[in-house]
Amino acid sequence: MQPQVDLRSSAMPETWLSVGEVAARSGVAVSTLHYYEKQGLLASRRTSGNQRRYAREVLRRVAFIRASQAVGIGLAEIAQALAGLPEGRTPTKADWSRLSRHWRASLDQRIAELQLLRDKLDGCIGCGCLSLKACRLYNPKDALGASGAGAQRLLPSRG
């Protein structure tokens, strides 16, 4: 007879969380947690009844994923960063600091681009092309800008 491991046993009190508990604690839908797991962002273990159980550290990972997404970092880049974290232990503040330093330059560039867009938005909307790089108001030598306002590559031929 093979012994069954019950992850809810007194040997591991409150160490493992069900997918529902992780969803409730993190504010993330169960389907999203399943998706994160499928993408390799999270790992779970299965009980003898084939139910997912997550280590408590997953709450920090989920928070990190959500915060990273909120500032525009894609899941592929997040997965790459999380792959560098140690397995089997809760990531430390130093781990998170290292990851955030890695993204600082990218975030600073994105912030600068958004500030430029915000500051130039009135003129950009007035032109209609919505491109600060190719707009004939801000880039007068642009070849497509001479064709008129709007998304010239997407508009049907006028004639």
C-alpha positions in Angstrom: 0.0 0.0 0.0 1.4 3.4 -1.0 0.9 6.3 1.4 -1.1 9.2 0.1 0.2 12.7 0.7 -2.4 15.1 2.0 -1.1 18.6 1.4 -3.6 19.9 4.0 -2.1 17.7 6.7 -0.9 19.1 10.1 2.6 18.5 8.9 2.3 21.5 6.6 -0.2 23.9 8.2 -1.2 26.7 6.0 1.7 26.2 3.7 -0.3 25.3 0.6 -3.2 27.3 -0.9 -5.9 26.1 -3.2 -6.4 27.9 -6.5 -9.6 29.5 -5.0 -7.7 30.8 -2.0 -5.0 32.3 -4.2 -7.7 33.9 -6.4 -9.4 35.3 -3.3 -6.2 36.6 -1.7 -4.7 38.1 -4.9 -7.8 39.4 -6.5 -7.0 37.5 -9.7 -9.5 35.2 -11.4 -9.0 31.5 -11.2 -8.8 31.3 -15.0 -6.0 33.9 -15.0 -4.1 31.8 -12.5 -4.5 28.8 -14.7 -3.3 30.8 -17.7 -0.2 32.1 -15.7 0.6 28.5 -14.8 0.3 27.4 -18.4 2.7 30.2 -19.4 5.2 29.1 -16.8 4.8 32.1 -14.5 3.5 30.0 -11.6 3.9 26.5 -10.4 1.6 24.3 -8.5 1.5 20.8 -7.1 -1.4 18.4 -7.3 -3.1 16.6 -4.5 -4.1 13.0 -4.6 -7.5 14.3 -5.9 -5.7 16.2 -8.7 -6.4 19.6 -7.2 -3.9 22.4 -7.6 -2.1 23.6 -4.5 0.2 26.6 -4.5 3.0 27.5 -2.1 2.3 30.7 -0.2 5.1 32.5 -2.1 2.8 32.4 -5.2 1.0 35.4 -3.7 4.1 37.5 -4.1 4.6 36.3 -7.6 1.1 37.1 -8.6 1.4 40.6 -7.1 4.7 41.1 -9.0 3.1 39.9 -12.3 0.1 42.2 -11.9 2.3 45.2 -11.0 4.6 44.5 -13.9 1.6 44.3 -16.3 0.2 47.5 -14.9 3.3 49.4 -16.1 3.2 47.8 -19.5 5.6 44.9 -19.2 4.5 41.9 -21.2 4.0 38.4 -19.9 7.0 37.1 -22.0 9.4 39.5 -20.3 7.8 38.9 -16.9 8.3 35.1 -17.4 11.9 35.6 -18.4 12.5 37.6 -15.2 10.7 35.1 -13.0 12.7 32.2 -14.5 15.8 33.7 -12.9 14.3 33.5 -9.4 15.3 30.7 -7.1 13.0 27.6 -6.9 11.8 26.3 -3.6 12.1 29.5 -1.6 10.1 32.7 -1.2 11.8 35.4 -3.3 13.4 38.1 -1.2 13.3 41.8 -1.3 16.7 41.7 -3.0 15.3 39.5 -5.7 12.5 41.9 -6.4 14.9 44.9 -6.3 17.1 43.3 -8.9 14.2 42.7 -11.2 12.8 46.2 -10.9 16.3 47.7 -11.5 16.5 45.7 -14.7 13.3 47.3 -16.0 14.0 50.8 -14.8 15.5 52.1 -18.1 12.7 50.6 -20.2 10.1 52.2 -17.9 11.8 55.6 -17.9 11.8 55.5 -21.7 8.1 54.6 -21.8 7.3 57.3 -19.3 9.1 59.9 -21.4 7.3 58.8 -24.6 3.9 59.0 -22.8 4.7 62.5 -21.5 5.6 63.6 -25.0 2.4 62.2 -26.3 0.4 63.8 -23.5 2.1 67.2 -24.2 1.6 67.0 -27.9 -1.8 65.4 -27.9 -3.8 68.4 -28.9 -1.8 69.0 -32.1 -1.6 65.3 -32.8 -5.4 64.9 -32.6 -5.8 68.1 -34.8 -3.7 66.5 -37.5 -5.3 63.1 -37.3 -2.3 60.9 -38.1 -1.6 60.1 -34.4 2.1 59.5 -35.1 4.7 61.8 -33.4 7.4 60.2 -35.5 5.7 60.5 -39.0 3.4 63.5 -38.4 3.7 66.3 -41.0 3.3 68.9 -38.2 6.2 67.5 -36.1 8.2 65.9 -38.9 7.6 68.1 -42.0 9.9 66.2 -44.4 8.0 63.0 -43.9 7.0 61.6 -47.3 3.7 60.2 -46.2 2.9 63.5 -44.4 2.8 65.2 -47.9 0.0 62.8 -48.9 -2.3 64.4 -46.3 -3.5 63.9 -42.8 -4.5 60.5 -41.4 -3.2 57.0 -41.5 -2.0 57.1 -45.2 -0.9 53.4 -45.2 -4.3 52.3 -44.0 -6.6 54.6 -46.0 -7.9 53.5 -49.4 -6.5 55.3 -52.4 -8.1 58.7 -53.1 -7.7 58.7 -56.6 
